[in-house]
């Protein structure tokens, strides 16, 4: 169930971007989802997001910027070593300049650049570009 929540939220973001919406509301939420959105915000793919009432079901309102062309969550969460992250990125992302692979590591949820610089591996959560 928890892995479908992230996938459904990311697909809702892509669908709203295709329809040129300025905001999208995501519900239900999880901590992994908010960490994924924080990475997207830090990298400039979304403007901002607000979490409302996280103790119950909760919802997140995301302000879109128009940069997201595709983002997906992997439901099988593939294990990956630090030395294999670059090869995985080249295989799954369209070009070298765009996109990020999000990895959950012992250091927390990181994008592929931070994981490579810290030399940590983990499980692939998803990607966006």
N, CA, C and O atoms as a GROMACS GRO file, in nm:
protein
  516
    1UNK      N    1   0.081  -0.120   0.000
    1UNK     CA    2   0.000   0.000   0.000
    1UNK      C    3   0.085   0.126   0.000
    1UNK      O    4   0.056   0.219  -0.075
    2UNK      N    5   0.190   0.132   0.082
    2UNK     CA    6   0.271   0.251   0.095
    2UNK      C    7   0.345   0.288  -0.033
    2UNK      O    8   0.367   0.406  -0.059
    3UNK      N    9   0.382   0.190  -0.111
    3UNK     CA   10   0.454   0.218  -0.234
    3UNK      C   11   0.361   0.271  -0.342
    3UNK      O   12   0.404   0.346  -0.430
    4UNK      N   13   0.235   0.233  -0.337
    4UNK     CA   14   0.138   0.284  -0.432
    4UNK      C   15   0.104   0.430  -0.404
    4UNK      O   16   0.071   0.505  -0.497
    5UNK      N   17   0.111   0.472  -0.279
    5UNK     CA   18   0.080   0.610  -0.244
    5UNK      C   19   0.176   0.706  -0.315
    5UNK      O   20   0.133   0.805  -0.374
    6UNK      N   21   0.305   0.676  -0.311
    6UNK     CA   22   0.404   0.761  -0.377
    6UNK      C   23   0.384   0.759  -0.528
    6UNK      O   24   0.390   0.864  -0.593
    7UNK      N   25   0.361   0.642  -0.585
    7UNK     CA   26   0.342   0.631  -0.729
    7UNK      C   27   0.218   0.709  -0.774
    7UNK      O   28   0.224   0.780  -0.875
    8UNK      N   29   0.108   0.697  -0.702
    8UNK     CA   30  -0.014   0.770  -0.738
    8UNK      C   31   0.007   0.921  -0.728
    8UNK      O   32  -0.043   0.995  -0.812
    9UNK      N   33   0.080   0.965  -0.628
    9UNK     CA   34   0.105   1.109  -0.611
    9UNK      C   35   0.191   1.163  -0.725
    9UNK      O   36   0.163   1.270  -0.779
   10UNK      N   37   0.295   1.090  -0.762
   10UNK     CA   38   0.383   1.137  -0.870
   10UNK      C   39   0.310   1.137  -1.004
   10UNK      O   40   0.334   1.226  -1.086
   11UNK      N   41   0.224   1.040  -1.026
   11UNK     CA   42   0.146   1.038  -1.150
   11UNK      C   43   0.047   1.155  -1.153
   11UNK      O   44   0.021   1.212  -1.259
   12UNK      N   45  -0.008   1.191  -1.036
   12UNK     CA   46  -0.099   1.306  -1.029
   12UNK      C   47  -0.024   1.436  -1.063
   12UNK      O   48  -0.080   1.524  -1.128
   13UNK      N   49   0.101   1.446  -1.021
   13UNK     CA   50   0.182   1.564  -1.054
   13UNK      C   51   0.205   1.571  -1.204
   13UNK      O   52   0.191   1.678  -1.264
   14UNK      N   53   0.240   1.460  -1.266
   14UNK     CA   54   0.265   1.458  -1.411
   14UNK      C   55   0.137   1.493  -1.488
   14UNK      O   56   0.142   1.569  -1.584
   15UNK      N   57   0.024   1.437  -1.446
   15UNK     CA   58  -0.102   1.465  -1.514
   15UNK      C   59  -0.141   1.613  -1.501
   15UNK      O   60  -0.192   1.672  -1.596
   16UNK      N   61  -0.118   1.672  -1.384
   16UNK     CA   62  -0.149   1.814  -1.365
   16UNK      C   63  -0.055   1.901  -1.450
   16UNK      O   64  -0.098   2.003  -1.503
   17UNK      N   65   0.072   1.862  -1.462
   17UNK     CA   66   0.166   1.936  -1.546
   17UNK      C   67   0.123   1.930  -1.693
   17UNK      O   68   0.133   2.030  -1.764
   18UNK      N   69   0.075   1.816  -1.739
   18UNK     CA   70   0.031   1.802  -1.878
   18UNK      C   71  -0.091   1.889  -1.906
   18UNK      O   72  -0.110   1.935  -2.018
   19UNK      N   73  -0.173   1.911  -1.804
   19UNK     CA   74  -0.292   1.994  -1.820
   19UNK      C   75  -0.266   2.140  -1.786
   19UNK      O   76  -0.359   2.220  -1.781
   20UNK      N   77  -0.140   2.175  -1.762
   20UNK     CA   78  -0.096   2.311  -1.732
   20UNK      C   79  -0.163   2.369  -1.607
   20UNK      O   80  -0.196   2.487  -1.604
   21UNK      N   81  -0.182   2.287  -1.506
   21UNK     CA   82  -0.238   2.333  -1.379
   21UNK      C   83  -0.127   2.402  -1.300
   21UNK      O   84  -0.009   2.375  -1.320
   22UNK      N   85  -0.166   2.491  -1.209
   22UNK     CA   86  -0.067   2.560  -1.127
   22UNK      C   87  -0.047   2.490  -0.992
   22UNK      O   88   0.060   2.502  -0.933
   23UNK      N   89  -0.148   2.419  -0.944
   23UNK     CA   90  -0.135   2.346  -0.819
   23UNK      C   91  -0.200   2.208  -0.834
   23UNK      O   92  -0.284   2.186  -0.921
   24UNK      N   93  -0.160   2.119  -0.746
   24UNK     CA   94  -0.221   1.986  -0.739
   24UNK      C   95  -0.226   1.946  -0.593
   24UNK      O   96  -0.135   1.976  -0.516
   25UNK      N   97  -0.334   1.878  -0.555
   25UNK     CA   98  -0.351   1.833  -0.417
   25UNK      C   99  -0.332   1.681  -0.411
   25UNK      O  100  -0.397   1.607  -0.485
   26UNK      N  101  -0.244   1.637  -0.323
   26UNK     CA  102  -0.212   1.495  -0.310
   26UNK      C  103  -0.268   1.442  -0.178
   26UNK      O  104  -0.253   1.504  -0.073
   27UNK      N  105  -0.333   1.327  -0.187
   27UNK     CA  106  -0.391   1.268  -0.067
   27UNK      C  107  -0.408   1.120  -0.091
   27UNK      O  108  -0.453   1.086  -0.200
   28UNK      N  109  -0.377   1.029  -0.005
   28UNK     CA  110  -0.312   1.040   0.125
   28UNK      C  111  -0.163   1.070   0.110
   28UNK      O  112  -0.110   1.071  -0.001
   29UNK      N  113  -0.096   1.095   0.222
   29UNK     CA  114   0.045   1.134   0.218
   29UNK      C  115   0.128   1.037   0.300
   29UNK      O  116   0.077   0.956   0.377
   30UNK      N  117   0.260   1.049   0.282
   30UNK     CA  118   0.354   0.972   0.362
   30UNK      C  119   0.480   1.056   0.382
   30UNK      O  120   0.499   1.156   0.314
   31UNK      N  121   0.565   1.015   0.473
   31UNK     CA  122   0.689   1.088   0.497
   31UNK      C  123   0.785   1.073   0.380
   31UNK      O  124   0.861   1.165   0.349
   32UNK      N  125   0.781   0.958   0.314
   32UNK     CA  126   0.866   0.936   0.196
   32UNK      C  127   0.825   1.032   0.085
   32UNK      O  128   0.910   1.087   0.015
   33UNK      N  129   0.695   1.053   0.069
   33UNK     CA  130   0.646   1.145  -0.032
   33UNK      C  131   0.695   1.286  -0.005
   33UNK      O  132   0.739   1.355  -0.098
   34UNK      N  133   0.688   1.331   0.119
   34UNK     CA  134   0.733   1.467   0.150
   34UNK      C  135   0.885   1.480   0.130
   34UNK      O  136   0.931   1.587   0.090
   35UNK      N  137   0.961   1.376   0.157
   35UNK     CA  138   1.105   1.380   0.131
   35UNK      C  139   1.134   1.386  -0.019
   35UNK      O  140   1.223   1.459  -0.062
   36UNK      N  141   1.059   1.309  -0.098
   36UNK     CA  142   1.074   1.310  -0.243
   36UNK      C  143   1.043   1.450  -0.297
   36UNK      O  144   1.115   1.501  -0.382
   37UNK      N  145   0.935   1.511  -0.248
   37UNK     CA  146   0.897   1.645  -0.292
   37UNK      C  147   1.000   1.749  -0.250
   37UNK      O  148   1.022   1.847  -0.321
   38UNK      N  149   1.064   1.730  -0.135
   38UNK     CA  150   1.167   1.823  -0.090
   38UNK      C  151   1.286   1.821  -0.186
   38UNK      O  152   1.343   1.926  -0.217
   39UNK      N  153   1.322   1.703  -0.234
   39UNK     CA  154   1.431   1.693  -0.332
   39UNK      C  155   1.391   1.761  -0.462
   39UNK      O  156   1.471   1.831  -0.523
   40UNK      N  157   1.266   1.741  -0.504
   40UNK     CA  158   1.218   1.806  -0.627
   40UNK      C  159   1.220   1.958  -0.612
   40UNK      O  160   1.251   2.030  -0.706
   41UNK      N  161   1.186   2.007  -0.493
   41UNK     CA  162   1.187   2.151  -0.469
   41UNK      C  163   1.330   2.204  -0.467
   41UNK      O  164   1.358   2.309  -0.526
   42UNK      N  165   1.422   2.133  -0.401
   42UNK     CA  166   1.561   2.176  -0.394
   42UNK      C  167   1.625   2.182  -0.532
   42UNK      O  168   1.712   2.266  -0.556
   43UNK      N  169   1.584   2.095  -0.621
   43UNK     CA  170   1.640   2.091  -0.756
   43UNK      C  171   1.565   2.179  -0.855
   43UNK      O  172   1.602   2.184  -0.972
   44UNK      N  173   1.461   2.249  -0.810
   44UNK     CA  174   1.393   2.347  -0.893
   44UNK      C  175   1.286   2.293  -0.984
   44UNK      O  176   1.250   2.359  -1.081
   45UNK      N  177   1.234   2.175  -0.957
   45UNK     CA  178   1.130   2.118  -1.042
   45UNK      C  179   0.989   2.156  -0.997
   45UNK      O  180   0.896   2.153  -1.078
   46UNK      N  181   0.971   2.190  -0.870
   46UNK     CA  182   0.843   2.242  -0.822
   46UNK      C  183   0.874   2.369  -0.742
   46UNK      O  184   0.984   2.386  -0.691
   47UNK      N  185   0.774   2.458  -0.730
   47UNK     CA  186   0.795   2.583  -0.657
   47UNK      C  187   0.797   2.559  -0.507
   47UNK      O  188   0.894   2.594  -0.439
   48UNK      N  189   0.689   2.500  -0.456
   48UNK     CA  190   0.676   2.482  -0.312
   48UNK      C  191   0.570   2.378  -0.285
   48UNK      O  192   0.492   2.343  -0.374
   49UNK      N  193   0.566   2.328  -0.162
   49UNK     CA  194   0.459   2.239  -0.122
   49UNK      C  195   0.426   2.263   0.024
   49UNK      O  196   0.514   2.300   0.103
   50UNK      N  197   0.300   2.242   0.060
   50UNK     CA  198   0.253   2.263   0.196
   50UNK      C  199   0.186   2.135   0.244
   50UNK      O  200   0.104   2.077   0.173
   51UNK      N  201   0.221   2.092   0.365
   51UNK     CA  202   0.162   1.973   0.426
   51UNK      C  203   0.055   2.019   0.524
   51UNK      O  204   0.082   2.101   0.612
   52UNK      N  205  -0.066   1.964   0.508
   52UNK     CA  206  -0.177   1.996   0.597
   52UNK      C  207  -0.217   1.873   0.676
   52UNK      O  208  -0.239   1.767   0.618
   53UNK      N  209  -0.226   1.886   0.808
   53UNK     CA  210  -0.275   1.781   0.898
   53UNK      C  211  -0.208   1.646   0.874
   53UNK      O  212  -0.274   1.551   0.832
   54UNK      N  213  -0.078   1.636   0.900
   54UNK     CA  214  -0.009   1.510   0.873
   54UNK      C  215  -0.039   1.398   0.973
   54UNK      O  216   0.004   1.285   0.951
   55UNK      N  217  -0.112   1.426   1.082
   55UNK     CA  218  -0.136   1.323   1.183
   55UNK      C  219  -0.244   1.225   1.143
   55UNK      O  220  -0.241   1.108   1.182
   56UNK      N  221  -0.340   1.272   1.066
   56UNK     CA  222  -0.443   1.181   1.016
   56UNK      C  223  -0.409   1.147   0.872
   56UNK      O  224  -0.292   1.125   0.840
   57UNK      N  225  -0.505   1.142   0.785
   57UNK     CA  226  -0.478   1.111   0.645
   57UNK      C  227  -0.393   1.220   0.582
   57UNK      O  228  -0.294   1.190   0.515
   58UNK      N  229  -0.428   1.343   0.603
   58UNK     CA  230  -0.350   1.457   0.556
   58UNK      C  231  -0.358   1.479   0.407
   58UNK      O  232  -0.412   1.398   0.332
   59UNK      N  233  -0.301   1.594   0.365
   59UNK     CA  234  -0.292   1.624   0.223
   59UNK      C  235  -0.175   1.718   0.201
   59UNK      O  236  -0.133   1.790   0.291
   60UNK      N  237  -0.123   1.716   0.081
   60UNK     CA  238  -0.014   1.804   0.042
   60UNK      C  239  -0.060   1.883  -0.079
   60UNK      O  240  -0.111   1.825  -0.175
   61UNK      N  241  -0.041   2.014  -0.076
   61UNK     CA  242  -0.069   2.099  -0.191
   61UNK      C  243   0.064   2.138  -0.253
   61UNK      O  244   0.150   2.196  -0.187
   62UNK      N  245   0.081   2.105  -0.380
   62UNK     CA  246   0.207   2.128  -0.451
   62UNK      C  247   0.186   2.238  -0.553
   62UNK      O  248   0.092   2.233  -0.633
   63UNK      N  249   0.273   2.339  -0.550
   63UNK     CA  250   0.272   2.446  -0.650
   63UNK      C  251   0.365   2.406  -0.763
   63UNK      O  252   0.485   2.388  -0.742
   64UNK      N  253   0.310   2.392  -0.883
   64UNK     CA  254   0.388   2.343  -0.996
   64UNK      C  255   0.456   2.458  -1.070
   64UNK      O  256   0.411   2.572  -1.066
   65UNK      N  257   0.564   2.424  -1.137
   65UNK     CA  258   0.643   2.522  -1.208
   65UNK      C  259   0.643   2.499  -1.358
   65UNK      O  260   0.680   2.589  -1.434
   66UNK      N  261   0.604   2.382  -1.403
   66UNK     CA  262   0.601   2.352  -1.545
   66UNK      C  263   0.726   2.283  -1.596
   66UNK      O  264   0.746   2.277  -1.717
   67UNK      N  265   0.810   2.232  -1.509
   67UNK     CA  266   0.935   2.168  -1.551
   67UNK      C  267   0.929   2.017  -1.553
   67UNK      O  268   1.012   1.954  -1.619
   68UNK      N  269   0.834   1.956  -1.484
   68UNK     CA  270   0.830   1.810  -1.473
   68UNK      C  271   0.770   1.751  -1.601
   68UNK      O  272   0.656   1.782  -1.636
   69UNK      N  273   0.846   1.668  -1.670
   69UNK     CA  274   0.794   1.598  -1.786
   69UNK      C  275   0.755   1.455  -1.750
   69UNK      O  276   0.660   1.400  -1.807
   70UNK      N  277   0.827   1.395  -1.657
   70UNK     CA  278   0.794   1.259  -1.614
   70UNK      C  279   0.854   1.237  -1.476
   70UNK      O  280   0.967   1.279  -1.449
   71UNK      N  281   0.779   1.172  -1.390
   71UNK     CA  282   0.834   1.127  -1.263
   71UNK      C  283   0.761   0.999  -1.224
   71UNK      O  284   0.639   0.989  -1.236
   72UNK      N  285   0.838   0.904  -1.179
   72UNK     CA  286   0.783   0.773  -1.147
   72UNK      C  287   0.843   0.722  -1.018
   72UNK      O  288   0.956   0.755  -0.981
   73UNK      N  289   0.765   0.640  -0.950
   73UNK     CA  290   0.813   0.569  -0.832
   73UNK      C  291   0.824   0.422  -0.869
   73UNK      O  292   0.735   0.367  -0.934
   74UNK      N  293   0.930   0.360  -0.827
   74UNK     CA  294   0.947   0.218  -0.853
   74UNK      C  295   0.881   0.141  -0.739
   74UNK      O  296   0.915   0.163  -0.623
   75UNK      N  297   0.789   0.053  -0.771
   75UNK     CA  298   0.718  -0.020  -0.667
   75UNK      C  299   0.800  -0.137  -0.615
   75UNK      O  300   0.768  -0.193  -0.510
   76UNK      N  301   0.904  -0.175  -0.686
   76UNK     CA  302   0.984  -0.288  -0.642
   76UNK      C  303   1.111  -0.247  -0.570
   76UNK      O  304   1.181  -0.333  -0.517
   77UNK      N  305   1.144  -0.120  -0.565
   77UNK     CA  306   1.257  -0.063  -0.489
   77UNK      C  307   1.384  -0.146  -0.501
   77UNK      O  308   1.422  -0.219  -0.410
   78UNK      N  309   1.446  -0.133  -0.611
   78UNK     CA  310   1.564  -0.206  -0.648
   78UNK      C  311   1.686  -0.166  -0.563
   78UNK      O  312   1.710  -0.046  -0.543
   79UNK      N  313   1.761  -0.263  -0.512
   79UNK     CA  314   1.885  -0.235  -0.440
   79UNK      C  315   1.991  -0.190  -0.540
   79UNK      O  316   1.999  -0.240  -0.652
   80UNK      N  317   2.073  -0.092  -0.496
   80UNK     CA  318   2.176  -0.041  -0.585
   80UNK      C  319   2.298  -0.004  -0.503
   80UNK      O  320   2.286   0.053  -0.394
   81UNK      N  321   2.415  -0.035  -0.556
   81UNK     CA  322   2.541   0.000  -0.491
   81UNK      C  323   2.582   0.140  -0.536
   81UNK      O  324   2.535   0.190  -0.638
   82UNK      N  325   2.669   0.202  -0.459
   82UNK     CA  326   2.711   0.338  -0.488
   82UNK      C  327   2.780   0.346  -0.624
   82UNK      O  328   2.763   0.445  -0.696
   83UNK      N  329   2.857   0.246  -0.661
   83UNK     CA  330   2.929   0.250  -0.788
   83UNK      C  331   2.838   0.226  -0.908
   83UNK      O  332   2.875   0.256  -1.021
   84UNK      N  333   2.718   0.172  -0.885
   84UNK     CA  334   2.625   0.142  -0.994
   84UNK      C  335   2.520   0.250  -1.018
   84UNK      O  336   2.441   0.239  -1.111
   85UNK      N  337   2.519   0.354  -0.935
   85UNK     CA  338   2.416   0.458  -0.946
   85UNK      C  339   2.428   0.533  -1.078
   85UNK      O  340   2.327   0.560  -1.143
   86UNK      N  341   2.550   0.566  -1.119
   86UNK     CA  342   2.569   0.641  -1.244
   86UNK      C  343   2.523   0.560  -1.365
   86UNK      O  344   2.461   0.616  -1.455
   87UNK      N  345   2.552   0.432  -1.368
   87UNK     CA  346   2.507   0.348  -1.479
   87UNK      C  347   2.355   0.337  -1.481
   87UNK      O  348   2.294   0.338  -1.588
   88UNK      N  349   2.293   0.328  -1.364
   88UNK     CA  350   2.147   0.323  -1.355
   88UNK      C  351   2.085   0.452  -1.407
   88UNK      O  352   1.986   0.450  -1.479
   89UNK      N  353   2.145   0.565  -1.370
   89UNK     CA  354   2.096   0.695  -1.414
   89UNK      C  355   2.105   0.708  -1.566
   89UNK      O  356   2.010   0.755  -1.630
   90UNK      N  357   2.217   0.668  -1.624
   90UNK     CA  358   2.234   0.676  -1.769
   90UNK      C  359   2.134   0.586  -1.841
   90UNK      O  360   2.089   0.619  -1.951
   91UNK      N  361   2.100   0.474  -1.781
   91UNK     CA  362   2.008   0.380  -1.844
   91UNK      C  363   1.863   0.428  -1.838
   91UNK      O  364   1.786   0.400  -1.930
   92UNK      N  365   1.823   0.498  -1.732
   92UNK     CA  366   1.682   0.531  -1.712
   92UNK      C  367   1.643   0.675  -1.741
   92UNK      O  368   1.525   0.702  -1.766
   93UNK      N  369   1.736   0.767  -1.740
   93UNK     CA  370   1.702   0.906  -1.766
   93UNK      C  371   1.733   0.941  -1.911
   93UNK      O  372   1.823   0.881  -1.971
   94UNK      N  373   1.660   1.038  -1.969
   94UNK     CA  374   1.675   1.064  -2.113
   94UNK      C  375   1.810   1.123  -2.154
   94UNK      O  376   1.864   1.084  -2.258
   95UNK      N  377   1.865   1.215  -2.075
   95UNK     CA  378   1.994   1.276  -2.110
   95UNK      C  379   2.077   1.296  -1.985
   95UNK      O  380   2.031   1.275  -1.873
   96UNK      N  381   2.201   1.337  -2.006
   96UNK     CA  382   2.290   1.362  -1.893
   96UNK      C  383   2.252   1.488  -1.817
   96UNK      O  384   2.275   1.497  -1.696
   97UNK      N  385   2.195   1.586  -1.886
   97UNK     CA  386   2.169   1.716  -1.824
   97UNK      C  387   2.044   1.717  -1.738
   97UNK      O  388   2.037   1.796  -1.644
   98UNK      N  389   1.945   1.634  -1.766
   98UNK     CA  390   1.816   1.643  -1.700
   98UNK      C  391   1.791   1.526  -1.609
   98UNK      O  392   1.836   1.414  -1.635
   99UNK      N  393   1.721   1.553  -1.504
   99UNK     CA  394   1.665   1.449  -1.420
   99UNK      C  395   1.752   1.402  -1.306
   99UNK      O  396   1.874   1.421  -1.304
  100UNK      N  397   1.684   1.341  -1.210
  100UNK     CA  398   1.749   1.289  -1.091
  100UNK      C  399   1.687   1.156  -1.053
  100UNK      O  400   1.567   1.134  -1.070
  101UNK      N  401   1.770   1.068  -1.002
  101UNK     CA  402   1.726   0.942  -0.945
  101UNK      C  403   1.725   0.960  -0.794
  101UNK      O  404   1.823   1.009  -0.737
  102UNK      N  405   1.617   0.923  -0.728
  102UNK     CA  406   1.604   0.939  -0.583
  102UNK      C  407   1.629   0.804  -0.518
  102UNK      O  408   1.568   0.703  -0.554
  103UNK      N  409   1.721   0.803  -0.421
  103UNK     CA  410   1.765   0.681  -0.356
  103UNK      C  411   1.745   0.694  -0.206
  103UNK      O  412   1.778   0.798  -0.148
  104UNK      N  413   1.691   0.590  -0.142
  104UNK     CA  414   1.685   0.589   0.004
  104UNK      C  415   1.810   0.517   0.054
  104UNK      O  416   1.838   0.404   0.014
  105UNK      N  417   1.882   0.582   0.142
  105UNK     CA  418   2.011   0.533   0.191
  105UNK      C  419   2.010   0.533   0.343
  105UNK      O  420   1.916   0.582   0.405
  106UNK      N  421   2.116   0.478   0.404
  106UNK     CA  422   2.127   0.491   0.550
  106UNK      C  423   2.142   0.637   0.597
  106UNK      O  424   2.114   0.668   0.713
  107UNK      N  425   2.185   0.726   0.506
  107UNK     CA  426   2.198   0.868   0.538
  107UNK      C  427   2.068   0.945   0.516
  107UNK      O  428   2.064   1.066   0.540
  108UNK      N  429   1.963   0.879   0.472
  108UNK     CA  430   1.836   0.944   0.443
  108UNK      C  431   1.803   0.932   0.296
  108UNK      O  432   1.869   0.860   0.222
  109UNK      N  433   1.700   1.003   0.254
  109UNK     CA  434   1.658   1.002   0.114
  109UNK      C  435   1.737   1.108   0.040
  109UNK      O  436   1.728   1.227   0.073
  110UNK      N  437   1.813   1.067  -0.062
  110UNK     CA  438   1.903   1.155  -0.135
  110UNK      C  439   1.880   1.140  -0.284
  110UNK      O  440   1.825   1.039  -0.330
  111UNK      N  441   1.923   1.242  -0.362
  111UNK     CA  442   1.925   1.224  -0.506
  111UNK      C  443   2.058   1.157  -0.545
  111UNK      O  444   2.145   1.138  -0.460
  112UNK      N  445   2.072   1.122  -0.672
  112UNK     CA  446   2.188   1.043  -0.712
  112UNK      C  447   2.319   1.119  -0.696
  112UNK      O  448   2.422   1.058  -0.668
  113UNK      N  449   2.318   1.252  -0.714
  113UNK     CA  450   2.442   1.328  -0.700
  113UNK      C  451   2.494   1.326  -0.557
  113UNK      O  452   2.613   1.307  -0.535
  114UNK      N  453   2.405   1.344  -0.460
  114UNK     CA  454   2.446   1.341  -0.320
  114UNK      C  455   2.491   1.201  -0.280
  114UNK      O  456   2.589   1.185  -0.206
  115UNK      N  457   2.419   1.098  -0.328
  115UNK     CA  458   2.456   0.960  -0.294
  115UNK      C  459   2.593   0.926  -0.348
  115UNK      O  460   2.671   0.858  -0.280
  116UNK      N  461   2.625   0.971  -0.468
  116UNK     CA  462   2.757   0.945  -0.526
  116UNK      C  463   2.864   1.020  -0.449
  116UNK      O  464   2.971   0.965  -0.421
  117UNK      N  465   2.837   1.147  -0.413
  117UNK     CA  466   2.938   1.224  -0.340
  117UNK      C  467   2.963   1.169  -0.200
  117UNK      O  468   3.075   1.177  -0.150
  118UNK      N  469   2.859   1.112  -0.136
  118UNK     CA  470   2.876   1.052  -0.004
  118UNK      C  471   2.920   0.906  -0.012
  118UNK      O  472   2.954   0.846   0.090
  119UNK      N  473   2.918   0.850  -0.133
  119UNK     CA  474   2.958   0.711  -0.157
  119UNK      C  475   2.872   0.612  -0.077
  119UNK      O  476   2.923   0.525  -0.008
  120UNK      N  477   2.740   0.629  -0.088
  120UNK     CA  478   2.647   0.538  -0.022
  120UNK      C  479   2.550   0.482  -0.125
  120UNK      O  480   2.512   0.551  -0.220
  121UNK      N  481   2.510   0.360  -0.106
  121UNK     CA  482   2.409   0.296  -0.190
  121UNK      C  483   2.281   0.282  -0.113
  121UNK      O  484   2.269   0.332  -0.001
  122UNK      N  485   2.185   0.215  -0.171
  122UNK     CA  486   2.058   0.196  -0.104
  122UNK      C  487   1.956   0.137  -0.198
  122UNK      O  488   1.988   0.049  -0.278
  123UNK      N  489   1.834   0.183  -0.188
  123UNK     CA  490   1.726   0.136  -0.274
  123UNK      C  491   1.673   0.252  -0.356
  123UNK      O  492   1.658   0.364  -0.306
  124UNK      N  493   1.646   0.226  -0.483
  124UNK     CA  494   1.595   0.328  -0.572
  124UNK      C  495   1.446   0.348  -0.545
  124UNK      O  496   1.367   0.254  -0.555
  125UNK      N  497   1.408   0.472  -0.510
  125UNK     CA  498   1.266   0.505  -0.488
  125UNK      C  499   1.198   0.541  -0.620
  125UNK      O  500   1.086   0.497  -0.646
  126UNK      N  501   1.265   0.621  -0.702
  126UNK     CA  502   1.205   0.665  -0.826
  126UNK      C  503   1.296   0.766  -0.894
  126UNK      O  504   1.412   0.782  -0.857
  127UNK      N  505   1.240   0.833  -0.993
  127UNK     CA  506   1.317   0.933  -1.066
  127UNK      C  507   1.222   1.040  -1.117
  127UNK      O  508   1.100   1.019  -1.124
  128UNK      N  509   1.279   1.154  -1.152
  128UNK     CA  510   1.202   1.262  -1.215
  128UNK      C  511   1.291   1.338  -1.312
  128UNK      O  512   1.413   1.348  -1.292
  129UNK      N  513   1.229   1.390  -1.417
  129UNK     CA  514   1.298   1.474  -1.515
  129UNK      C  515   1.199   1.564  -1.585
  129UNK      O  516   1.238   1.642  -1.672
   0.00000   0.00000   0.00000
